[in-house]
Amino acid sequence: MSDLPRVVVTRALPGPALALLADLADVWVSPHDRPLTAAELQEAVVGATAVVSTLNDRMDDAALAAAGPSLRLVANTATGYDNIDLGAAAGHEVAVTNTPGVLVAATADLTMALVLDVTRRVSEGDRLIRSGTPWAWDIGFMLGSALQGKRLGVVGMGAIGRAVADRARAFGMDVVHHARSQPDIEGASRRVALDELLTTSDVVSLHCPLTSQTRHLIDAERLRRMKPTAFLVNTARGPVVDEGALVDALRDGTIAGAALDVYEDEPLVHPGLLGLDNVVLAPHLGSATTETRGAMADLAVRNVVELLAGREVLTPVLIASA
């Protein structure tokens, strides 16, 4: 049995990141090409000093307790950390880190791709052609909506929200934002109340974290406040939107369309969304570039390296008490 500290990696990581642990730890990598079940996760983490997790891993009190007193760090390979029970982690004196910053550009690019897709009906047109439906160019055929001169409302003005604002302004859009604590950002946007953002924006883009306050932030009532010509884009977390209410709003014309990269019960998608032409659906591709996923893996592993070396972790969400 190895005397090295045990590091559990719940999914195989891209790139060479794990090589950083070669001489520092006894590394166990899940052999499964899928998320671990709760029982598998609890079994895997027993005796671990650190766990490199993904957003699919529910690191709750049961998982943290299963690891035992040796566990010192959960290094989440994601910016969000709603899969980790921070209260339970604090109770078990386990630190938590995430991977902020490295996925900003990729997620902002994907957001703009979804904005363009849904407003210009690109995926809808792709489906039409693949179906074999006869078509011919016509001056009124499949008209979309231009972005120039339109307003983008950004909900959550962290690094990704600011990057989306920069990209939107390059397309000639006016940008406003709503955030609980973020002030006006010179050159990027103006802070407004959420009601004003919803009632005046032509595109509403969600970039807030998932918390008890933001769960179902966009519900039936708030969808009704949007313009009937407006579009909703979500690359944040699925439960920020009430999917059932969104299906109703898309069906009855409350809003013009939506583009989603995340889902309320991911990877399941509300069946009502699947048959609608005015919604674009992507399988959580926000950070899905080779470069970005490699950088996320590298940062998560470097947090483990710092912990094992007795130094401060690089991107702390929660620092364990001594």
SVG drawing of the C-alpha trace seen along z (x, -y; Angstrom):
<svg xmlns="http://www.w3.org/2000/svg" viewBox="-50 -54 58 56">
<polyline fill="none" stroke="black" stroke-width="0.4" points="0.0,0.0 1.4,-3.4 2.4,-5.9 1.6,-8.7 -1.6,-10.7 -4.6,-9.4 -6.1,-11.7 -9.4,-10.6 -10.2,-11.9 -13.9,-11.3 -13.6,-11.5 -10.6,-11.2 -9.2,-14.6 -8.0,-16.0 -4.4,-16.9 -1.3,-16.3 -2.6,-17.8 -2.4,-14.6 1.3,-14.2 1.8,-17.0 0.8,-14.5 3.0,-11.7 5.5,-11.8 3.2,-13.5 0.2,-11.2 -1.4,-7.9 -3.9,-8.9 -7.1,-6.9 -9.0,-7.9 -12.5,-6.6 -12.5,-4.0 -16.1,-4.9 -16.9,-7.1 -19.9,-8.5 -20.6,-10.2 -20.2,-8.1 -23.4,-7.1 -23.7,-8.3 -22.7,-4.9 -19.7,-4.7 -18.6,-8.1 -18.8,-7.3 -16.9,-4.1 -14.2,-5.9 -13.4,-8.7 -12.7,-6.6 -9.3,-7.6 -8.8,-10.3 -6.7,-13.4 -8.2,-15.3 -11.0,-14.8 -10.9,-16.3 -14.6,-16.5 -16.8,-17.7 -20.1,-19.4 -21.8,-15.9 -20.5,-14.9 -22.7,-15.7 -20.3,-16.2 -22.8,-16.3 -22.5,-15.3 -22.7,-11.6 -19.8,-11.8 -17.7,-13.9 -18.3,-11.7 -17.5,-8.6 -14.1,-10.0 -13.2,-10.2 -11.0,-12.6 -8.2,-12.3 -10.1,-14.5 -8.7,-18.0 -9.8,-19.4 -12.4,-19.1 -11.0,-20.6 -14.0,-21.2 -13.3,-21.2 -15.8,-24.0 -16.4,-27.6 -19.7,-26.9 -19.8,-24.8 -23.5,-24.2 -22.7,-20.5 -20.8,-20.9 -22.5,-21.3 -20.3,-24.1 -21.9,-23.9 -21.1,-20.2 -17.6,-20.9 -17.0,-23.5 -18.3,-21.0 -15.9,-18.4 -13.1,-21.0 -12.6,-20.4 -11.4,-23.2 -13.1,-23.7 -11.6,-25.2 -13.0,-25.9 -11.6,-26.8 -12.6,-30.5 -11.2,-32.7 -9.9,-30.0 -13.3,-29.4 -14.5,-33.0 -13.7,-33.4 -15.0,-30.0 -18.3,-30.5 -18.8,-34.0 -18.1,-32.9 -20.6,-30.1 -23.2,-32.5 -22.8,-34.7 -23.0,-31.7 -26.4,-30.8 -27.6,-34.4 -26.8,-34.4 -28.3,-31.0 -31.6,-31.6 -32.1,-35.2 -31.1,-34.2 -32.8,-30.7 -29.7,-28.8 -30.5,-25.5 -34.1,-25.8 -32.9,-26.2 -30.5,-23.2 -33.4,-21.0 -35.5,-22.1 -32.8,-21.2 -32.0,-17.8 -35.7,-16.9 -35.9,-17.1 -38.6,-19.8 -38.7,-21.6 -37.5,-25.2 -36.4,-28.1 -34.9,-31.5 -37.6,-34.1 -37.4,-37.7 -39.6,-36.8 -38.3,-33.3 -37.2,-32.5 -36.6,-36.1 -34.7,-36.5 -33.9,-39.4 -30.8,-41.7 -28.7,-42.5 -27.5,-46.0 -29.3,-48.6 -31.0,-46.0 -30.6,-45.7 -28.8,-42.8 -29.7,-42.4 -27.0,-40.5 -28.2,-38.9 -25.1,-38.4 -22.1,-40.6 -19.1,-38.5 -16.2,-37.8 -18.4,-35.9 -21.1,-38.4 -18.6,-41.2 -17.0,-39.2 -20.5,-38.7 -21.2,-42.4 -17.9,-43.2 -18.8,-40.8 -22.4,-42.1 -21.2,-45.7 -19.0,-44.6 -22.2,-43.5 -23.7,-47.0 -25.9,-46.1 -26.7,-48.3 -26.0,-46.4 -27.6,-46.7 -27.0,-44.4 -28.5,-43.4 -26.4,-42.1 -26.9,-42.2 -23.6,-43.9 -21.9,-44.9 -21.8,-48.6 -21.9,-50.3 -19.0,-49.1 -17.6,-51.9 -17.7,-51.2 -19.5,-47.9 -23.0,-48.4 -25.4,-50.2 -26.8,-48.6 -30.6,-48.4 -33.3,-46.7 -34.2,-43.2 -37.7,-44.4 -36.3,-47.1 -33.9,-44.6 -36.6,-42.1 -39.1,-44.6 -36.6,-46.5 -34.2,-43.9 -34.4,-42.2 -32.1,-39.4 -31.8,-38.3 -28.6,-36.3 -28.2,-34.6 -24.7,-34.4 -25.6,-34.3 -24.6,-31.5 -27.1,-29.0 -28.1,-29.8 -31.3,-29.6 -32.0,-33.1 -31.5,-32.5 -33.3,-29.1 -36.2,-29.7 -35.2,-33.3 -36.8,-33.3 -40.3,-31.9 -43.7,-32.4 -44.2,-35.8 -40.8,-37.1 -41.2,-35.6 -44.4,-37.5 -42.5,-40.7 -40.3,-40.1 -41.1,-41.5 -43.0,-39.1 -40.1,-39.6 -37.4,-38.9 -35.1,-35.9 -33.8,-34.1 -30.3,-32.6 -29.0,-30.5 -25.4,-29.4 -25.3,-29.6 -27.1,-26.8 -30.3,-25.1 -32.4,-25.6 -32.1,-29.4 -35.0,-28.9 -38.3,-27.2 -38.3,-24.9 -42.0,-24.1 -42.8,-27.8 -40.4,-28.4 -42.1,-25.7 -45.4,-27.5 -43.9,-30.9 -42.4,-29.5 -45.5,-27.8 -47.9,-30.7 -45.6,-33.4 -44.9,-35.1 -41.3,-35.3 -40.0,-34.8 -37.4,-32.1 -34.8,-30.7 -31.3,-29.1 -30.2,-26.8 -26.8,-25.2 -27.9,-24.0 -31.0,-22.3 -33.0,-22.0 -32.5,-18.3 -29.4,-17.8 -28.8,-15.7 -32.5,-15.3 -34.3,-18.0 -37.9,-18.9 -39.8,-17.0 -41.8,-20.0 -38.6,-21.8 -37.7,-19.1 -40.5,-19.7 -40.2,-23.5 -38.6,-25.2 -38.1,-28.5 -35.5,-27.0 -31.9,-26.0 -30.6,-23.2 -26.9,-22.6 -25.4,-19.8 -23.6,-22.0 -20.8,-23.2 -20.0,-26.5 -16.4,-25.6 -16.1,-22.8 -12.9,-23.7 -9.8,-21.6 -7.8,-24.6 -10.3,-25.5 -11.1,-22.1 -7.3,-21.4 -6.8,-24.6 -9.6,-23.7 -8.1,-20.4 -4.7,-22.0 -6.0,-24.5 -8.0,-21.9 -4.9,-19.7 -2.6,-22.6 -4.9,-23.4 -4.2,-19.8 -0.5,-20.2 -0.5,-23.4 -2.4,-21.7 0.0,-18.7 3.0,-21.0 1.6,-22.8 0.9,-26.0 -2.3,-28.1 -4.6,-26.8 -4.8,-29.0 -8.6,-29.5 -10.3,-29.0 -14.1,-28.9 -13.9,-27.7 -10.9,-27.6 -11.0,-24.8 -10.5,-25.9 -7.3,-24.7"/>
</svg>
